[in-house]
Amino acid sequence: MERILKNRNVKRKVLVVDDEMINREILGNMLAGEYDVAFAKNGREALDILRQQGGTFSLILLDLLMPVMDGETVLKDVRSDPMLSDIPVIVMTQEKDAEVDSIKAGADDFIKKPYNMPEVILARCERIIDLYEKKTIIDSAESDPLTGLYSGDFFFEYIRQLSQYIDAQMDAVVIDIEHFHLINEIYGRNEGDRILKTIASIISKRIEDGSGIACRSIADTFYVFHNAMDDYNDLLDAMIEEMGSLSLSPGHIRLRLGICRNVEKSETCEQWFDHAKLACDGLRRDYTRQVAYYDKDLNDRQLYQARLIHDIDSSIENHDFVVFFQPKYKIQGDTPKLGSAEALIRWKHPQLGMISPGDFIPLFEGNGLVQKIDRFVWEEAASNVAKWKKEFGVSVPVSVNVSRIDIYDPELEDRLQDILDRNGLTTSDLLLEITESAYSDNASRLIEVIEHLRKKGFRIEMDDFGSGYSSLNMLTTIPIDVLKMDMKFVSNMLKDEKSLKLCELVMDISRFLDVPVVAEGVEEKAQLDKLKSMGCQIIQGYYFSKPLPAGEFEELIRKEL
């Protein structure tokens, strides 16, 4: 029950119940300076006042011997009424036996008649009111008023204390209602509250044997700290079955359960439920299952990826990303000649060390951040090509990647042209690699972009040709200048007849289209000789060189000259 809490600008209300007028006047004079005093001359009148204004009273001073209804009956009724039971009661009596009985019946203190010590009476009233107000605050913080489960703060504090004495294995469980805000909006808050109370009731029954504790953490999320279980589908089924009795269609209420099994005592209780929440959140939009278990390896991977996403901007600014160049050699003559290079990104993270492109490129392709990497590579490649032109008097064209996300950039052509203009380059100095997988995303957009780029003079290289299902169909519609043979074919060509036939097929296609082929991943002379005999013009791979930083690549140019 709500009461006015202590406020220096508001007098708290006290009800004096006594059948003798003189006693009411004496107590009224004592209390009037500190309190707003109301009076009742018998028990019946007192209960009428309390039931009309009970929530506003901070204390009842109750005489035991009265006509109409005595004080013992009033005390009994007050303590049995949920709306009145938390109002403190001080019994006023002369009989010592009555004092003991009253305390047993629920009185909080007693004052002896006659009232000859005003300071003591005021002090005892103040103390009782203060104790009850503090208890009210504690009680309100302990429980969720809607469901009766623990509040989040009390729940975690309870676990912290409890876990010191528990040796058994325990699970942290998070239960969440999918799209609960829509249920509130469509069916109304009352229906939403009914669903929450139903779930809380099921949880309470599950743990009434002392096997766990539970709280309502936030609006539609429940936390349960429970003895370790092998399977939580029984709990899920019980919830679904009981909610079937609600007016909503069962299909409109979808629960998700995330579990952190056998919590680690070395971690905090907040971390246990963070893990369970992570598992629970992983079920969003996954309608094939409703229960998920926390996976530490997966969590570590997600944290690692989150760190990479967080650090991308600072690493670009600090040049922790470094562009390497892998040379491409023309092999049709007697002596292989350096013809061009491919720009490849490397990440030297200041804390994590060297990060594989296999870790961050797919991640950034998935969330669109790869566009930042591409622009960084374009700038670095163009800057180095310009430097080599100035220093050696020759152009060594560099291939740069144009990702799927770049294809949708309406300013792509202008960005590339601006980079060339600022570095004094032409479209023949910067070659553009596009993977065939971009074709399957949006073929018409890709064709449109490639046609515009080629009209501006850019040369288009189709990277990893043969790795996707769309290769042959793509070649009938997309104009390209170079085919790059998938390195998987090259690496297996001398071991596997199928790979060899595929390499020969790519060469046949290139002759039909009248475009050169770049063979990637060449590591052995036998591979080189075989590709040369097939008519392959350009080789890239460790047989000639691994990817090199700009300074070392310059040495190759010097040797070539």
N, C-alpha and C positions, 0 to 999 in steps of 0.2 A: 504494500500500500504506500502511496506517495504521501510524503509529509513535507512541509516547508522546512528546508534545512537551515542551519544556523546562518543568520545574516544580521549584522549589527544594525541595519536600518529597518528590520522587520521584527516585531515582537512575536515570539512563538506562543501558540494558544495552549492554555491549560484549562481542563475541566475539573471543577471542584464539586464533588457529590457528597452532600451532607444534609440531613434533615433538620438540623438546628441552625437557625438563622445566625446566631452569634458566632458559631464556628465558621460559617461561610464568610461572614464579615471579617473575622480575624484573619483568615487565610487570604481573603481578597486584598486586604490592606498590606499584608506581607509581600504578596506576589505582584501587585499591580505595577510596581516600578519596573519590573523586568519582563513581565508577561502580559498577554491579553487574556484576561480571566473570564471564563463562562461558568455558570452555576446550574446545578440541578438539585432538587430537594428530596429526590428518591431515586431508586434504581430504574424504575420504568421511564421516568423523565430523562434520566441519563442516557439510556439506550436509544430513546427517540432522537435525542440531540446527536449522539454518536453516529447513528445510521443516516442522518441527514448531512452531517458535516465531519464525519469521522476522519477523512483524509487530511483535515486541516489541523488536528490536535497533535501536540507533541508530548502530552502527559495527562494522565488521569489521577487525581487525588481522591481516593474512594473510602468513604466511611462504611463500616460493616453493618452496623445496627441501624436499620431504617425501615419505615413503614412502606407499604405497597410492594416493594421489592428490595430485599436486603443486598448488601454489598457482595456476599459470597456468590449469589446468583448472577449479579452483574459481571463479576470477575470470570465466572464460568462461561457466560455467553460471549464476552469479549474475546476470550482465548480460543473459543471454538469458531469464531466468525473470521474467515479469511480476510475480510475487508478491515477488520479492527485488531487482528491478533498481534500486530507489531507495534501497537501503541503501548508504551510502558505504563505500568500501574503501581502507584504507591498507596499502600493500605494505611488508613488512619485508625488506630485502636488503642485501648488501654490494657487489653488482656494479652499476657505473654503467650498463652496457648494459641490464641487466635493469630498471633504474629507468625508462629511456626506453620500453622495450617495454611495460612494465606500464601506464604512463600512456596509451599508445596503445591498449592493450587494454581500458581503462576504469577503471583505478585512479584515485583522486582525489588521492592524495599518497603519499609514501613516507618511511619512517624508516630511517636507516642503522644497521646493527649495528656495534659493540656499543652497548647502550643506556646510554650514560654521561652523558646530559643529561636527567634526568627532567622539568625545567621545560619544556624545548622539546617533549618528547613530549606532555606534558599540554596545552600550548598548541595544538599542531597538531591533537590530537584534538578539543579544544574548538572550534576554528575550523571544522573540517570538519563536525562535527555541527551547529553553528550555521547554516552555509551551507545544508546540506541541509534542515534544519527550516524555514528561511525559504522555500526553494524549494518545499517541500511545501505550505506555506500559500498561496503564490502560485499554484501549480498547481491547488489545490483551489478557489480563488476564480475561476480563469480558466475552468473547464469545469463544465458540468452533468454530474454523475456518471452520470445515467441515459442521456442521449442523446449525450453527447460533444460537443455544441455548446457555444459560449461561454456563460458565465453572463451575466446581465443587466448587472451592473456593468462587467465587463470589456468586453462588447460595446459599450457606450456610450463607454467610454474609448477603445477602439480606433477607433471612428468619429470621435471628436473629433480624434484624431491623424491619421487617414487622410484626413479631408475637407479638410485643409489642402493636400493635394497632388493632389486629384482635380479635374479640369476637366470631366469627362464628366457628363452629367445622370444623376442617381440617383433611385431610387424607395425609399420606405419601405413595407414590406409587413408587415401583421399577419395571422397565420393562427390561427384559433381553432376549437375543437371545440365544437359546440353541445351543451349539457347533458352535459358530460363527467363530472360528478359522478354522474350516473345510471348511466353505463356502469360506473364503478367499483363502484357499489353493487349493480348487477344481475349483472354478469359477473365481478366481482372485480378487485382491484388489479393482479394479474399481467397480466390481459388489457388493462387500461388502460395499463399500462406498455408492453406490446407495441405498442399503437397509437401511443403517443408515439414509441417508437423507430423505428417504421416511417415515420412522418411525418418525423422527423429524418433518416433515411437518404435519403429522397427529396429533401429540401432539400439535404443534403450533396452528393448527386450533381449537383444542379442548379448548385451553385456551385463544384464542384471545379475548374472551369477558371479560377477567380479572378474570376468576374463579380460576386461578392458575398460577404458574410459573414452568419452567422446565429447566433441564440441561442434558447434556451428561456427566455422571460422569467419566466413563472409557470406553475403546474401544467399548463394545457392551451393555453398561448398561445406562439406562436413569432414572433420578429421577424426579418425579412430585409432587409438593406440591399443593393440590387441595381441593376445597370445598368438604366437606363430601358427599359421594354418597352411595346409597344403593347397587348398583350393578355395577361392572366394566366390565361385559361381553360385554356391548355395545361398550366400547372402544376397547376391544380385537377383537370383530367382525369387527369393522371398520378397524383396522389394517390388519387383515387377508384378508378382501375384497380388500383393496387397494393394498396390496402386491401381490394379485393374478394377477395384470397386469404386474408384473416383469417377466423377462425371465425365472427365476428359477421356478421350480415346487413348488406350494404352500406348498406341503408336506415337502420340504427341509428347510423351515423356520418355526421354532417353537418358539413361544414367551411364556415367563413366566411372570406373574404379581404377585407381592407380595405387600400386602397392610397392613399398620398399621392404623387402623381406629381411628378417633377422638383422635388425638395425645394429650398426656399429657403435659400441659404447664410446669409442674415441671421438665420435662426431657429436655435434649438438643436436638436441631434439628438433630445432628448427631445420637443420640440414636433412634430417630423416624425412620430414614432410615436404621439404623442397624436392627431394628425390622422388617421392611418391607423386607429388604434383606434376613433376616433369613427365613421369610415365602416364599420368592421367591426361595431360595436355596433348600428349602424342596420339591420343585416340580421336582428337577432333577431326571431323570429316572422314573418319575411318569407320564405315558402317558394317564392317565384317566382324568386329569384336567390340566388347565393352569392358574387358578387364585387361590391364597391362601391368607388367612387372618392371621395376627399375633395373636397368642394365648399366653397370658402372662403366664398362668399356664404351658403350654408346654415349653415356653422359660425358666421359672424358673427351670423346671425339667432338661432341657438340660444343663443349667449352673451348676446345682447341680451335674449332671453326669460328666460334664467336670472337675469339682473340684475333684471328686473322682478319675478320671483317672489321673489327674495331681499329686495327693497326694499319689498314691499307693506306689511308690518307697521309698519316705521318711518315710512313715508309716511302711513299712517293715523294713527299716533300724533302725527306732526308737522303734520298737516293739510296735507300736500302735495296730497292729494286735495281738490278743491273742487267743491261742488255748484252748478251753474248752473240757472236756471229759464227755460224757454221758455213764454211766455204762450199760452193758448188763448182765442180770441175767439168769442163767440156772435154770429152774423151774420144771424139771422132778422129782426131789426128794421131800422129805417132806419139806425141807427148801431151799428157793432160795439161790443160791450161785453166787457171783460175778465171771464172767467168762472172760469178755473182755470189751472193751469200743469203742465208736466211737469218733473220733476227729472232732470237729466242730469249725469253725472260728468265731471270734467276732472282731469287729473293734471299738476301743475306740479312736475316732478321737479327737485330742487336741482342735479343735475349734468347730466342729460340734457335738461332743458328741458321744453317742453310736449309731452306724449305723447298721440297720438291714441287715442281710445277704440277705434278699429278695430284698434289694436295690442294693447291689454291686455285688453279685454273678451272676445274669443274665446279668448284664452290662458287667462284665469281661469275661463271657462265650461268649458273642457276639463279643467282639473285641480281644479275644485271651489272654488277660491279666490274665485270671484265672490260667494260667500255673504258673505265679509267686506266686499266692496264694497257689496253690497246693504244690509247692516245699517248701514254708515256712512251711506249715502244716506238710509235711513229715519230715522235719528236727526237728521241735518242738516235734512231736509225738515220733520219734525215740529217741530223747534226754531224754524225760521223761520215756519212757519204760526202757531205759538203767539205769536211775537213780533208778527206783523202783526195778529193778532186783538186783542192787547193795545193796540197802538199806533194802529190805524186803526178798531177796532171792527167789522171785517168779517172774514168767513172767505173766504180764497182757497184752495180745495182744491188739493192737489198730487198728481199721479200719480207713483207710484214703481214700479220694476220688481220683480217677483217671479220670479226665475230658476228654471229647471228644477230646480236643485239644492235650492232652497228648498222645493220641493213635497214633498221627501222628509224634511224636518225635522219631527219629531213635535211640536216645541215652537213651530212657526211661529205659530199663533194666539195663544199666550200671549206670544210676543215682541212681536208687533204691538200687542196690547192693552196690554202694559206700557209701550210707547213712548207710546201715546195717553194713558194714565193719568198718566204722569210729566209730560206737557206740557199736561194739561188739555184734551185734544182729544176729539172724537167720531169715529166711523167715517166720517162724511161729510166729514171734513177730509183724510183720507188715502185716495186712490184707488189701487187695485192693478192694475197692468198685467201681463198674462200673455201670452206669445207663443204663437201657435198651434202652434209646433214642439214645445212641451211635451206636446201631446196625443199626438203620435206616439210619445213615449218611454214613457208609462204613462198611458193614457187613464183607467183606472178610478181610479187614485190622484188624478189631476188633478180628476176630477169630484167625488170625495169631499171634497178640500180646498176646492174652490170652494163647494160646497154648505154646508160648515161656516162658511166665511168670510162668505157672504151671510146666513146665519142670524144671525151676530153683527152684521150691519148694514153690512159692507163692500160697496162697489160694485166690480165687476170689469169691467175694460176689456180687450178682446181686441186685442192689439197686432199690427200688420203683417198685418191680415186680408187674405187673398187671396194671400199669398206662398207658401203650402204646399199640398200635395196634399190635406190632410185637412179643409179649411175647411168644406165643406158638410156632410160627415158629422159633423163636430165640433158644428155648430150644432144638430143634432137631439138632442144629449145633454148639452151643457154650458150651464148657465144663465149668461148674461152680461148686463151692464147697458149697455155701450157697445161699438161697433165702431170700431176705428181703421183707416182705409183705408190700405193700403200706399202709401207715397209714390211708388213707381215708376209706379203708375197715374196719379197726379196730375201728375207731371212730364211725362208723355207724352200726356196726354189731349187736348191741342189739336193735337198733331202726328200722332197715330196713332189710327185709327178703333177698333182693337181695345181700346186702353187706355180710350178714351172709353166704349165699350160695357161694359167691366168696371166702370168707375166707376158707370155707371147700374145695373148688376146689383147692386152692393153696396148702392146706395140702395134698390133694390127689396127686397133681403133685409132691410135694416134696418126698412123699413116693415112687412114681414110679421112680424118679431119685435117690432116696436114698441119699438125702442131707437134712440137717437141715433147719428150717425156723426161721428167726428172725422177730418177730412181733413188729413193731414200733408204737409209739403213744399210748401205753397202759396207761390209767389214772385211771381206776377203778378196784376194786377187781373182780367185776362181769365179766369184760372183761378178766382179768387174768384167772379166773376159767374156762370160756368158752374155751379160747384158749388152756389151759392145757388139757381140756377134749378132744379136737380135736387132741392132740398129738404134739402141738407146743413145741419146746424145749427151745427157748431163747426169752426173753422179754426185750424190751427197751422202756422207757417212763417215764412220770412224776409220775406214781404210785410208782416207786422205787426212782427215782431221776431226777431232772432237770440236764442239762449240768453244769458241775462244773469246776472251774479253777483248775489247776494242784495241788495246795496246798490242796484244799478241797477234791479232789479225793483221795489224799494220805490217808486222814482220813478214807475213806471207806475201803481202803486196810488194814489199821491197824485193823479196827473192824472185818474184815473178817478173819484176821489171829488170 
